Amino acid sequence: MNVYWMEQTEADVPIDDNWLSADEAVHLSELRVAKRRADWRLGRWTAKRSLSVCLEVPTRPDLLRKFETLAARSGAPEVFFDGQPVAVTISISHRAGIAACAVAMSSAKIGCDLEAIEPRSDAFVADYFTIEEQALVEHASATDRDRLLALLWSAKESALKALHEGLRLDTRSVIVIPCSTSFDLDGWSQLRVRNIGDTAARAGEVHSAGHVFHGWWQEASGIVRTVVADPPPDAPTSLTVSAHIFDSASDGKHVDC
């Protein structure tokens, strides 16, 4: 399955808001914190820009206004164009002035995430990671520890988005299994995320236990990128903004790991 990937920065977002729909403009006006406004605009711009390329819609403000991403009852994003649902699935993430949007041209389950590499305490590891993941961290070199934690946390976020739950579920309800933890590789590397069920957050209810997502991760410039999906995706394909064509980010195809 193809998954398309686009990143944008705050510098890419137009100064004016004429690309927002009327409802989006109202929502933006209700956001009082400057950072929340900036992050929200960046995420919406990246989603609209990604969709315009995937659906071959010219990037004009009057057409971008027709794209809207609305939250379903589960909280998952649903895409509409001119008020009509579009048969695509997207996931959006933003971190440190960068936003990413992953797009599947189907009803696949998909989640993506960006995570900055930064120091995290032993208490953080004990509180949010499974025993298996803690063992990975314990055996990581001092150089790789923060990068590995960013990878594990980002993949968890991606999987919980794909489950349409987000952080409503206990982060220990999913186990991240990287096929490689080498941070010296170029391009995308494979991973799996297995859902072992959320008994803590749901008072005994097991949520989709046994579900396995396949995905990919990449680290560059202090940011870890992850995307997971079901059915298993090929390596993400980078969307070229200027030419409205697809530019493969990796020659890798899906192989079970």
VOBA-1610 file (N, C-alpha, C; in pm, whole numbers, padded with zeros to 5 digits, always signed):
BEGIN
Met+00085-00120+00000Met+00000+00000+00000Met+00087+00124+00000Asn+00052+00221-00083Asn+00126+00346-00089Asn+00081+00441+00022Val+00179+00503+00086Val+00154+00612+00180Val+00237+00731+00135Tyr+00172+00845+00122Tyr+00240+00967+00077Tyr+00268+01057+00196Trp+00382+01125+00191Trp+00432+01200+00305Trp+00472+01340+00260Met+00429+01440+00336Met+00472+01578+00312Met+00505+01646+00442Glu+00610+01726+00440Glu+00644+01811+00554Glu+00644+01956+00509Gln+00601+02043+00599Gln+00604+02186+00578Gln+00653+02252+00708Thr+00709+02371+00694Thr+00753+02446+00811Thr+00670+02573+00823Glu+00685+02641+00934Glu+00609+02764+00955Glu+00639+02867+00846Ala+00760+02863+00790Ala+00795+02957+00683Ala+00717+02930+00554Asp+00663+02808+00538Asp+00587+02774+00418Asp+00442+02822+00424Val+00393+02854+00542Val+00252+02889+00559Val+00230+03034+00517Pro+00130+03061+00432Pro+00103+03199+00392Pro+00072+03288+00512Ile+00104+03415+00498Ile+00077+03510+00606Ile-00072+03529+00627Asp-00146+03539+00516Asp-00291+03561+00529Asp-00362+03428+00548Asp-00493+03436+00573Asp-00573+03316+00602Asp-00678+03289+00496Asn-00658+03338+00374Asn-00763+03324+00273Asn-00773+03182+00218Trp-00689+03091+00264Trp-00696+02950+00224Trp-00775+02867+00324Leu-00818+02929+00434Leu-00901+02861+00534Leu-01048+02872+00499Ser-01125+02769+00530Ser-01270+02777+00513Ser-01328+02872+00617Ala-01454+02906+00600Ala-01518+02997+00696Ala-01517+02937+00837Asp-01550+02808+00848Asp-01551+02744+00980Asp-01411+02736+01040Glu-01313+02711+00955Glu-01175+02705+01003Glu-01129+02841+01053Ala-01169+02946+00983Ala-01132+03081+01025Ala-01193+03114+01161Val-01316+03069+01183Val-01380+03091+01313Val-01305+03016+01421His-01270+02890+01393His-01197+02810+01492His-01063+02876+01525Leu-00994+02923+01424Leu-00865+02988+01448Leu-00881+03109+01537Ser-00986+03186+01516Ser-01008+03307+01596Ser-01033+03274+01744Glu-01075+03150+01770Glu-01104+03110+01908Glu-00981+03059+01982Leu-00872+03040+01910Leu-00747+02995+01972Leu-00671+03117+02022Arg-00658+03129+02152Arg-00601+03250+02212Arg-00451+03243+02232Val-00395+03122+02241Val-00252+03107+02265Val-00179+03108+02132Ala-00079+03193+02120Ala-00010+03212+01992Ala+00049+03083+01938Lys+00110+03002+02024Lys+00171+02877+01976Lys+00066+02781+01925Arg-00047+02772+01994Arg-00155+02683+01947Arg-00207+02730+01811Arg-00218+02861+01794Arg-00263+02915+01664Arg-00164+02878+01555Ala-00035+02898+01583Ala+00068+02870+01483Ala+00072+02722+01448Asp+00065+02635+01549Asp+00068+02491+01525Asp-00055+02447+01447Trp-00171+02501+01482Trp-00295+02462+01413Trp-00291+02505+01267Arg-00248+02628+01241Arg-00239+02676+01102Arg-00140+02591+01022Leu-00025+02560+01084Leu+00076+02480+01016Leu+00023+02341+00982Gly-00046+02278+01076Gly-00102+02146+01050Gly-00207+02148+00941Arg-00296+02248+00944Arg-00400+02258+00842Arg-00341+02288+00704Trp-00241+02375+00701Trp-00177+02407+00572Trp-00112+02282+00514Thr-00042+02207+00597Thr+00028+02088+00549Thr-00072+01984+00498Ala-00183+01967+00568Ala-00285+01873+00524Ala-00345+01916+00390Lys-00383+02041+00379Lys-00444+02089+00254Lys-00345+02080+00139Arg-00219+02113+00168Arg-00117+02108+00062Arg-00095+01964+00016Ser-00093+01871+00111Ser-00076+01730+00076Ser-00192+01680-00007Leu-00312+01713+00036Leu-00431+01667-00035Leu-00441+01727-00175Ser-00399+01852-00189Ser-00406+01914-00321Ser-00315+01842-00419Val-00199+01795-00372Val-00108+01721-00460Val-00165+01582-00491Cys-00207+01510-00386Cys-00258+01374-00406Cys-00380+01370-00496Leu-00467+01470-00482Leu-00592+01471-00558Leu-00585+01559-00681Glu-00464+01611-00710Glu-00439+01691-00830Glu-00533+01811-00838Val-00546+01880-00726Val-00624+02003-00718Val-00527+02121-00718Pro-00542+02216-00808Pro-00451+02330-00810Pro-00445+02402-00675Thr-00327+02451-00642Thr-00308+02516-00513Thr-00347+02663-00522Arg-00477+02686-00524Arg-00530+02822-00522Arg-00611+02839-00395Pro-00607+02957-00335Pro-00681+02976-00209Pro-00828+02937-00218Asp-00894+02969-00331Asp-01036+02938-00341Asp-01062+02788-00342Leu-00964+02708-00390Leu-00980+02563-00389Leu-00932+02502-00258Leu-00825+02557-00201Leu-00780+02507-00071Leu-00886+02529+00036Arg-00964+02635+00023Arg-01072+02660+00119Arg-01175+02549+00119Lys-01188+02477+00008Lys-01287+02371-00003Lys-01246+02245+00074Phe-01116+02231+00102Phe-01069+02118+00183Phe-01094+02147+00330Glu-01156+02052+00398Glu-01172+02062+00543Glu-01141+01926+00605Thr-01070+01930+00715Thr-01042+01809+00791Thr-01117+01818+00922Leu-01216+01732+00939Leu-01303+01735+01056Leu-01281+01611+01141Ala-01299+01624+01269Ala-01280+01512+01361Ala-01405+01425+01363Ala-01387+01296+01341Ala-01497+01200+01358Ala-01524+01182+01507Arg-01625+01103+01540Arg-01659+01081+01681Arg-01542+01021+01757Ser-01461+00941+01687Ser-01344+00880+01750Ser-01230+00979+01768Gly-01241+01094+01702Gly-01133+01191+01704Gly-01044+01183+01582Ala-01058+01077+01502Ala-00976+01061+01382Ala-01015+01166+01278Pro-00918+01215+01201Pro-00949+01318+01101Pro-01020+01259+00979Glu-01124+01327+00932Glu-01194+01290+00811Glu-01187+01407+00713Val-01165+01375+00586Val-01141+01477+00485Val-01269+01502+00404Phe-01298+01631+00383Phe-01410+01673+00299Phe-01359+01774+00196Phe-01421+01770+00077Phe-01393+01871-00025Phe-01526+01926-00073Asp-01542+02055-00056Asp-01667+02122-00092Asp-01787+02055-00025Gly-01766+02013+00100Gly-01874+01956+00179Gly-01897+01808+00158Gln-01823+01745+00067Gln-01842+01603+00038Gln-01724+01522+00091Pro-01749+01404+00151Pro-01638+01322+00202Pro-01548+01275+00089Val-01419+01267+00118Val-01319+01222+00022Val-01263+01089+00069Ala-01248+00995-00023Ala-01204+00859+00012Ala-01052+00853+00030Val-01004+00926+00128Val-00863+00920+00165Val-00855+00912+00318Thr-00740+00868+00368Thr-00714+00868+00511Thr-00588+00947+00536Ile-00592+01036+00635Ile-00475+01116+00663Ile-00442+01111+00813Ser-00319+01146+00842Ser-00276+01167+00980Ser-00183+01287+00980Ile-00194+01371+01082Ile-00118+01495+01090Ile-00040+01499+01221Ser+00080+01552+01214Ser+00159+01572+01335Ser+00241+01699+01320His+00269+01767+01432His+00359+01882+01426His+00447+01886+01549Arg+00568+01934+01529Arg+00665+01941+01638Arg+00776+02037+01596Ala+00812+02126+01686Ala+00928+02214+01668Ala+00922+02293+01538Gly+00803+02344+01504Gly+00790+02428+01386Gly+00784+02351+01255Ile+00768+02218+01261Ile+00754+02134+01143Ile+00623+02057+01155Ala+00553+02042+01043Ala+00433+01958+01040Ala+00450+01853+00932Ala+00392+01736+00956Ala+00391+01628+00858Ala+00248+01581+00839Cys+00219+01540+00716Cys+00090+01479+00686Cys+00116+01352+00607Ala+00060+01241+00654Ala+00066+01113+00582Ala-00070+01089+00519Val-00071+01047+00393Val-00196+01029+00319Val-00198+00890+00257Ala-00308+00819+00276Ala-00334+00692+00207Ala-00460+00709+00124Met-00453+00670-00001Met-00567+00688-00092Met-00665+00571-00077Ser-00705+00547+00048Ser-00794+00436+00079Ser-00848+00458+00219Ser-00921+00358+00270Ser-00974+00366+00406Ser-00884+00295+00505Ala-00755+00288+00476Ala-00660+00220+00564Ala-00654+00287+00700Lys-00612+00211+00800Lys-00581+00269+00930Lys-00438+00323+00921Ile-00420+00449+00962Ile-00289+00511+00945Ile-00265+00610+01058Gly-00140+00622+01099Gly-00102+00721+01198Gly+00041+00764+01173Cys+00070+00894+01194Cys+00206+00942+01178Cys+00240+01033+01296Asp+00370+01052+01317Asp+00412+01136+01429Asp+00552+01189+01406Leu+00576+01310+01456Leu+00708+01371+01463Leu+00746+01385+01609Glu+00870+01355+01641Glu+00915+01368+01779Glu+01056+01423+01782Ala+01077+01525+01864Ala+01210+01583+01880Ala+01294+01494+01969Ile+01422+01483+01937Ile+01516+01407+02020Ile+01561+01497+02134Glu+01531+01455+02256Glu+01563+01534+02373Glu+01579+01441+02493Pro+01647+01485+02598Pro+01667+01399+02715Pro+01534+01365+02783Arg+01522+01241+02827Arg+01405+01196+02902Arg+01453+01117+03024Ser+01382+01133+03133Ser+01426+01077+03260Ser+01398+00927+03269Asp+01463+00862+03364Asp+01435+00721+03391Asp+01291+00702+03438Ala+01237+00801+03511Ala+01098+00794+03556Ala+01002+00793+03438Phe+01032+00873+03335Phe+00950+00876+03214Phe+00950+00737+03149Val+01066+00675+03141Val+01076+00542+03080Val+00994+00442+03160Ala+01005+00445+03292Ala+00933+00350+03376Ala+00782+00369+03368Asp+00736+00492+03351Asp+00593+00522+03353Asp+00522+00490+03222Tyr+00593+00503+03107Tyr+00523+00501+02979Tyr+00564+00389+02884Phe+00665+00308+02922Phe+00715+00207+02830Phe+00700+00068+02889Thr+00682-00030+02800Thr+00667-00169+02844Thr+00802-00223+02893Ile+00797-00339+02959Ile+00918-00404+03006Ile+01013-00431+02890Glu+00957-00477+02776Glu+01040-00507+02659Glu+01108-00381+02606Glu+01033-00272+02601Glu+01090-00146+02553Glu+01195-00093+02650Gln+01168-00106+02779Gln+01266-00062+02878Gln+01397-00138+02863Ala+01389-00266+02827Ala+01510-00344+02806Ala+01590-00292+02686Leu+01518-00254+02580Leu+01586-00195+02464Leu+01662-00069+02505Val+01596+00015+02583Val+01658+00141+02626Val+01778+00114+02715Glu+01764+00017+02803Glu+01872-00014+02897Glu+01998-00058+02824His+01981-00128+02712His+02096-00178+02638His+02146-00081+02531Ala+02079+00033+02515Ala+02123+00132+02417Ala+02246+00206+02468Ser+02328+00250+02375Ser+02444+00330+02414Ser+02398+00466+02463Ala+02485+00534+02536Ala+02451+00667+02585Ala+02422+00762+02468Thr+02492+00741+02358Thr+02471+00826+02239Thr+02334+00804+02179Asp+02287+00679+02180Asp+02162+00646+02112Asp+02040+00650+02203Arg+02057+00662+02335Arg+01945+00650+02427Arg+01833+00749+02393Asp+01864+00877+02379Asp+01759+00977+02354Asp+01693+00956+02219Arg+01772+00915+02120Arg+01716+00891+01987Arg+01624+00770+01989Leu+01664+00666+02061Leu+01578+00547+02070Leu+01448+00578+02142Leu+01455+00656+02250Leu+01333+00691+02322Leu+01239+00774+02233Ala+01296+00866+02154Ala+01213+00944+02061Ala+01147+00853+01959Leu+01221+00753+01909Leu+01166+00658+01813Leu+01052+00578+01875Leu+01074+00523+01993Leu+00971+00442+02057Leu+00846+00524+02088Trp+00866+00644+02141Trp+00752+00729+02176Trp+00675+00770+02051Ser+00747+00808+01946Ser+00681+00850+01822Ser+00601+00736+01761Ala+00659+00616+01760Ala+00586+00501+01703Ala+00462+00468+01785Lys+00471+00483+01918Lys+00352+00464+02001Lys+00242+00563+01962Glu+00280+00690+01950Glu+00183+00793+01912Glu+00119+00760+01777Ser+00201+00716+01681Ser+00147+00682+01549Ser+00046+00568+01559Ala+00081+00464+01636Ala-00009+00349+01648Ala-00138+00386+01719Leu-00129+00467+01824Leu-00250+00506+01897Leu-00340+00594+01811Lys-00280+00673+01721Lys-00361+00749+01624Lys-00429+00653+01526Ala-00355+00553+01478Ala-00412+00458+01384Ala-00527+00379+01447Leu-00521+00359+01577Leu-00629+00293+01650Leu-00746+00386+01678His-00732+00514+01640His-00835+00616+01664His-00858+00639+01813Glu-00751+00628+01890Glu-00762+00645+02034Glu-00671+00755+02089Gly-00553+00771+02031Gly-00459+00868+02085Gly-00419+00834+02226Leu-00385+00935+02303Leu-00336+00913+02438Leu-00447+00886+02539Arg-00569+00857+02490Arg-00673+00806+02579Arg-00639+00665+02625Leu-00558+00596+02545Leu-00513+00463+02583Leu-00380+00472+02656Asp-00356+00375+02743Asp-00228+00362+02811Asp-00120+00338+02705Thr-00011+00416+02711Thr+00096+00399+02611Thr+00161+00261+02620Arg+00145+00193+02733Arg+00200+00058+02747Arg+00109-00048+02685Ser-00001-00005+02625Ser-00090-00100+02557Ser-00038-00139+02420Val+00068-00072+02374Val+00131-00107+02247Val+00281-00124+02269Ile+00338-00220+02198Ile+00482-00247+02206Ile+00544-00217+02069Val+00646-00133+02069Val+00717-00097+01946Val+00832-00195+01925Ile+00841-00248+01803Ile+00945-00345+01769Ile+01020-00293+01645Pro+01127-00215+01665Pro+01204-00169+01548Pro+01277-00286+01484Cys+01278-00291+01352Cys+01356-00394+01283Cys+01504-00362+01288Ser+01536-00235+01306Ser+01673-00190+01324Ser+01671-00067+01412Thr+01770-00057+01500Thr+01783+00064+01582Thr+01911+00138+01547Ser+01961+00114+01426Ser+02080+00186+01381Ser+02039+00325+01333Phe+02101+00427+01390Phe+02069+00564+01351Phe+02168+00619+01249Asp+02246+00528+01189Asp+02343+00570+01088Asp+02293+00542+00947Leu+02169+00493+00935Leu+02114+00458+00804Leu+02044+00578+00741Asp+02056+00589+00609Asp+01981+00689+00535Asp+01845+00631+00497Gly+01747+00718+00479Gly+01615+00673+00435Gly+01534+00613+00549Trp+01431+00538+00511Trp+01335+00484+00606Trp+01372+00343+00648Ser+01350+00311+00775Ser+01371+00176+00828Ser+01237+00123+00880Gln+01224-00008+00881Gln+01095-00067+00916Gln+01078-00086+01067Leu+00953-00094+01108Leu+00919-00125+01246Leu+00782-00193+01249Arg+00751-00251+01364Arg+00619-00304+01391Arg+00571-00250+01525Val+00442-00239+01540Val+00384-00202+01669Val+00271-00301+01697Arg+00284-00373+01808Arg+00184-00475+01845Arg+00099-00422+01959Asn-00032-00431+01941Asn-00124-00387+02044Asn-00152-00505+02137Ile-00115-00490+02264Ile-00135-00600+02360Ile-00260-00580+02444Gly-00337-00474+02414Gly-00461-00449+02487Gly-00441-00350+02600Asp-00543-00271+02623Asp-00536-00166+02725Asp-00626-00204+02842Thr-00568-00268+02942Thr-00648-00307+03057Thr-00651-00200+03164Ala-00546-00118+03170Ala-00537-00018+03277Ala-00635+00097+03255Ala-00640+00146+03130Ala-00719+00266+03105Ala-00867+00235+03083Arg-00901+00107+03060Arg-01038+00074+03026Arg-01104-00018+03128Ala-01055-00021+03251Ala-01117-00095+03361Ala-01148-00240+03321Gly-01047-00308+03269Gly-01062-00449+03237Gly-01095-00478+03093Glu-01134-00380+03016Glu-01164-00403+02875Glu-01035-00413+02796Val-01022-00511+02712Val-00904-00525+02627Val-00939-00467+02490His-00859-00368+02447His-00891-00295+02324His-00809-00349+02208Ser-00873-00421+02117Ser-00811-00469+01994Ser-00679-00541+02018Ala-00672-00618+02124Ala-00547-00687+02156Ala-00506-00778+02041Gly-00376-00782+02015Gly-00322-00867+01910Gly-00305-00799+01777His-00360-00681+01760His-00347-00610+01633His-00202-00568+01612Val-00151-00588+01492Val-00013-00551+01460Val-00014-00450+01346Phe+00049-00337+01368Phe+00071-00238+01263Phe+00214-00250+01212His+00230-00234+01082His+00363-00225+01023His+00389-00079+00987Gly+00515-00043+00989Gly+00544+00097+00960Gly+00691+00122+00933Trp+00724+00250+00935Trp+00857+00297+00897Trp+00899+00411+00989Trp+01030+00425+01006Trp+01082+00538+01083Trp+01206+00595+01016Gln+01231+00720+01047Gln+01347+00791+00991Gln+01388+00899+01089Glu+01517+00924+01100Glu+01568+01032+01187Glu+01656+01124+01106Ala+01631+01254+01118Ala+01714+01354+01050Ala+01696+01488+01120Ser+01806+01558+01136Ser+01805+01695+01191Ser+01737+01703+01327Gly+01758+01600+01410Gly+01705+01604+01545Gly+01558+01570+01558Ile+01496+01523+01450Ile+01354+01485+01452Ile+01340+01341+01406Val+01263+01263+01483Val+01227+01127+01442Val+01089+01130+01379Arg+01076+01063+01266Arg+00949+01054+01194Arg+00904+00909+01193Thr+00778+00885+01223Thr+00724+00749+01216Thr+00589+00751+01147Val+00559+00641+01079Val+00427+00621+01022Val+00395+00473+01030Val+00275+00438+01072Val+00230+00299+01075Val+00096+00290+01003Ala+00066+00171+00953Ala-00060+00155+00880Ala-00101+00009+00876Asp-00226-00012+00847Asp-00285-00142+00821Asp-00384-00123+00706Pro-00361-00186+00589Pro-00262-00288+00561Pro-00118-00236+00558Pro-00018-00328+00560Pro+00122-00287+00566Pro+00159-00194+00450Pro+00225-00083+00481Pro+00258+00014+00376Pro+00397-00008+00318Asp+00415+00032+00193Asp+00549+00048+00138Asp+00614+00168+00206Ala+00744+00184+00183Ala+00813+00299+00239Ala+00745+00427+00192Pro+00730+00526+00280Pro+00660+00650+00243Pro+00718+00716+00119Thr+00629+00770+00039Thr+00667+00841-00082Thr+00653+00990-00058Ser+00760+01063-00079Ser+00760+01207-00055Ser+00682+01279-00164Leu+00597+01372-00122Leu+00520+01452-00217Leu+00601+01576-00255Thr+00621+01593-00385Thr+00693+01709-00434Thr+00596+01825-00450Val+00620+01932-00378Val+00524+02043-00375Val+00517+02116-00507Ser+00630+02152-00562Ser+00629+02246-00674Ser+00573+02188-00803Ala+00600+02057-00827Ala+00566+02000-00956Ala+00439+01916-00956His+00377+01898-00839His+00258+01812-00829His+00284+01672-00883Ile+00403+01620-00855Ile+00433+01483-00892Ile+00486+01411-00770Phe+00488+01279-00778Phe+00537+01200-00666Phe+00685+01172-00686Asp+00761+01192-00579Asp+00904+01168-00581Asp+00936+01065-00474Ser+00977+00946-00514Ser+00997+00839-00417Ser+01105+00876-00317Ala+01071+00863-00188Ala+01168+00892-00083Ala+01255+00772-00055Ser+01213+00655-00099Ser+01290+00534-00071Ser+01252+00427-00170Asp+01349+00344-00204Asp+01320+00232-00293Asp+01269+00112-00217Gly+01265+00122-00081Gly+01228+00009+00002Gly+01081-00028-00013Lys+01053-00155-00015Lys+00918-00206-00014Lys+00893-00279+00117His+00770-00308+00144His+00738-00373+00272His+00789-00517+00273Val+00860-00550+00379Val+00900-00688+00404Val+00877-00713+00553Asp+00810-00823+00586Asp+00786-00852+00727Asp+00918-00861+00801Cys+00920-00800+00920Cys+01042-00804+01000Cys+01014-00869+01134
//
